[in-house]
Amino acid sequence: MSEKLEIIILAAGSSSRLGQAKQLVTLNGESLLSRQCKIAKQLSEHVSCVVGFQAQEMINQIDDANIKVVVNDHWQAGLASSIAKGVSELDEDTDAVMLMLVDQWQLEVKHFLRIKNLWLKNPEHIISAGQCSHDKKLTSPPVIFPAYCFSLLSQLHSGSGAKSVIKHFHHQLISEIMPEAFVDLDVPEQLQKLKDNEMSQKF
């Protein structure tokens, strides 16, 4: 019996600190949102995308009709509200959910597969990307939550994400060291790094 993993792409925010919608930032001629949709479909047949800010424009980036679109009307409440909305829309027979962000541009299919394969070997555990910094263990998406976490995830209403759920089940957490997961796109300086990297690959 195969485990049913659904992937939720979280793409509802307005990227206020960046000054432009990060979902629409292009990398090698493709929007980050479109790129994540294609990666997600290589990991699972069951993919949903939570949109909110400029919802229709984001939906236009989703080429695959099999990706379920979930509109979060309360996207301004933050990432937690999008997680709660996405999880509340999961099929009842879903065994686990992977939360995926749109701005982790250094992650490729192989990185997500490492998280997925670790979960397949440990289906009762939470699997996250991780990193050690100054003797602290940090966690980051992509993260997979088994079904016993769904109730708490669906009740999130404010804050930056699912860290409270990870903390609640900390004894069930396995982290995969993945420094690439800690490179994101929140401020203009980080966008410049992406563009510089893209340019260097062309020469």
C-alpha positions as CSV (number, residue, x, y, z in Angstrom):
1,M,0.0,0.0,0.0
2,S,1.5,3.4,-1.0
3,E,1.3,6.4,1.2
4,K,-0.8,9.3,-0.1
5,L,1.3,12.5,0.1
6,E,-0.3,15.8,-0.9
7,I,1.8,18.8,-1.6
8,I,0.6,22.3,-0.7
9,I,2.3,25.2,-2.4
10,L,1.9,28.3,-0.3
11,A,1.6,31.3,-2.7
12,A,-0.8,33.7,-1.1
13,G,1.3,36.5,0.3
14,S,2.0,40.0,-1.1
15,S,5.8,40.0,-0.5
16,S,5.6,43.5,1.0
17,R,9.2,43.5,2.1
18,L,10.4,42.5,-1.4
19,G,8.4,45.2,-3.1
20,Q,7.0,42.9,-5.7
21,A,5.2,39.6,-5.8
22,K,7.9,36.9,-5.3
23,Q,5.6,34.3,-7.0
24,L,6.1,36.2,-10.3
25,V,9.8,36.7,-10.0
26,T,11.4,34.8,-12.9
27,L,14.3,32.4,-12.9
28,N,15.6,31.2,-16.2
29,G,12.5,32.7,-17.9
30,E,10.0,31.0,-15.7
31,S,8.1,32.4,-12.7
32,L,9.0,30.9,-9.3
33,L,5.3,29.8,-8.9
34,S,5.2,28.0,-12.2
35,R,8.6,26.4,-11.4
36,Q,7.4,25.1,-8.0
37,C,4.2,23.7,-9.6
38,K,6.3,21.7,-12.0
39,I,8.6,20.4,-9.2
40,A,5.6,19.5,-7.0
41,K,4.0,17.4,-9.8
42,Q,7.2,15.4,-10.0
43,L,6.8,14.5,-6.4
44,S,3.1,13.6,-6.1
45,E,0.0,13.4,-8.2
46,H,-1.8,15.3,-5.4
47,V,-0.9,19.0,-5.5
48,S,-2.8,22.1,-4.3
49,C,-1.7,25.7,-4.4
50,V,-3.0,28.3,-1.9
51,V,-3.3,31.8,-3.5
52,G,-4.7,35.1,-2.1
53,F,-2.9,38.3,-3.2
54,Q,-3.6,39.0,-6.9
55,A,-5.2,35.5,-7.0
56,Q,-6.2,35.5,-10.6
57,E,-2.7,36.5,-11.7
58,M,-1.2,33.7,-9.6
59,I,-3.7,31.2,-11.0
60,N,-2.6,32.2,-14.5
61,Q,0.9,30.8,-13.6
62,I,-0.5,27.3,-12.9
63,D,-0.5,25.4,-16.2
64,D,-1.5,22.1,-14.9
65,A,-5.3,21.6,-14.6
66,N,-4.8,18.8,-12.1
67,I,-3.3,21.2,-9.5
68,K,-6.1,22.2,-7.1
69,V,-6.4,25.9,-6.5
70,V,-7.3,27.0,-3.0
71,V,-8.1,30.7,-2.5
72,N,-7.3,32.1,1.0
73,D,-9.5,35.2,1.4
74,H,-7.7,35.9,4.7
75,W,-4.2,35.9,3.2
76,Q,-3.3,39.1,4.9
77,A,-3.4,37.2,8.2
78,G,-0.1,35.6,7.2
79,L,1.4,32.3,6.3
80,A,-0.3,30.4,9.1
81,S,-3.8,31.2,7.7
82,S,-2.7,29.8,4.3
83,I,-1.5,26.6,5.9
84,A,-4.7,26.2,7.8
85,K,-6.8,26.8,4.6
86,G,-4.8,24.4,2.6
87,V,-4.8,21.6,5.2
88,S,-8.6,22.1,5.7
89,E,-9.0,21.2,2.0
90,L,-7.1,18.0,2.1
91,D,-8.7,14.7,1.0
92,E,-9.8,12.6,3.9
93,D,-7.5,9.7,2.8
94,T,-4.3,11.9,2.8
95,D,-1.6,10.3,4.9
96,A,0.8,13.3,5.0
97,V,1.2,16.8,3.6
98,M,4.4,18.5,2.3
99,L,4.4,22.3,2.7
100,M,6.3,24.0,-0.1
101,L,7.2,27.7,-0.4
102,V,7.6,29.6,-3.7
103,D,10.8,31.5,-2.9
104,Q,13.3,28.8,-2.0
105,W,14.9,29.1,-5.5
106,Q,18.0,27.1,-4.7
107,L,16.0,23.9,-4.1
108,E,15.6,21.5,-7.0
109,V,13.6,18.2,-7.4
110,K,16.5,16.3,-5.8
111,H,16.2,18.2,-2.5
112,F,12.5,17.6,-2.2
113,L,13.0,13.9,-3.0
114,R,15.4,13.7,-0.1
115,I,12.7,15.0,2.2
116,K,10.0,12.7,0.7
117,N,12.2,9.6,0.8
118,L,13.1,10.2,4.4
119,W,9.4,10.4,5.2
120,L,8.7,7.2,3.3
121,K,11.1,5.4,5.6
122,N,9.7,7.2,8.7
123,P,6.0,7.8,7.9
124,E,5.1,8.6,11.5
125,H,7.6,11.4,11.8
126,I,7.6,15.1,10.8
127,I,10.4,15.6,8.3
128,S,11.9,19.0,7.7
129,A,14.9,20.7,6.1
130,G,17.3,21.6,8.8
131,Q,20.5,23.5,9.6
132,C,22.7,24.0,12.6
133,S,23.6,27.6,13.5
134,H,25.5,28.7,16.6
135,D,24.7,25.4,18.3
136,K,21.0,25.8,17.5
137,K,19.0,23.4,15.3
138,L,16.9,25.3,12.8
139,T,14.0,23.9,10.8
140,S,12.6,25.1,7.5
141,P,10.2,24.0,4.8
142,P,10.0,21.9,2.9
143,V,8.4,20.0,5.7
144,I,6.2,16.9,5.7
145,F,3.5,16.5,8.4
146,P,1.8,13.2,9.0
147,A,-2.0,13.1,9.4
148,Y,-2.0,13.3,13.2
149,C,-0.8,16.9,12.7
150,F,-3.6,18.0,10.5
151,S,-6.0,19.1,13.3
152,L,-3.4,21.5,14.8
153,L,-2.3,22.7,11.3
154,S,-5.9,23.5,10.3
155,Q,-6.4,25.6,13.5
156,L,-3.4,27.9,12.8
157,H,-4.7,31.5,12.5
158,S,-1.8,33.9,13.0
159,G,2.0,34.0,13.0
160,S,4.7,33.0,10.5
161,G,3.8,29.4,9.9
162,A,3.8,25.9,11.4
163,K,6.6,26.2,13.9
164,S,4.2,25.8,16.8
165,V,3.1,22.4,15.5
166,I,6.7,21.3,15.1
167,K,7.3,22.4,18.6
168,H,4.3,20.5,19.9
169,F,5.5,17.3,18.3
170,H,9.2,18.0,18.6
171,H,9.9,14.4,19.7
172,Q,8.7,13.2,16.3
173,L,10.9,15.6,14.2
174,I,13.6,14.4,11.9
175,S,15.6,17.1,10.1
176,E,17.5,16.7,6.9
177,I,20.5,19.0,6.7
178,M,19.8,21.2,3.7
179,P,21.4,24.7,3.8
180,E,19.8,25.5,0.4
181,A,16.4,25.6,2.1
182,F,17.5,28.6,4.1
183,V,18.0,30.8,1.0
184,D,14.8,32.6,0.2
185,L,13.5,35.8,-1.3
186,D,12.2,38.3,1.3
187,V,14.1,41.5,0.6
188,P,15.6,43.3,-2.5
189,E,19.2,42.2,-1.6
190,Q,18.1,38.6,-1.9
191,L,16.5,39.2,-5.2
192,Q,19.7,40.7,-6.5
193,K,21.5,37.5,-5.4
194,L,19.1,35.4,-7.4
195,K,19.7,37.6,-10.5
196,D,23.4,37.6,-10.1
197,N,23.4,33.8,-9.8
198,E,21.2,33.5,-12.9
199,M,23.5,35.8,-14.9
200,S,26.6,33.9,-13.8
201,Q,25.1,30.7,-15.2
202,K,24.7,32.3,-18.6
203,F,28.5,32.9,-19.0
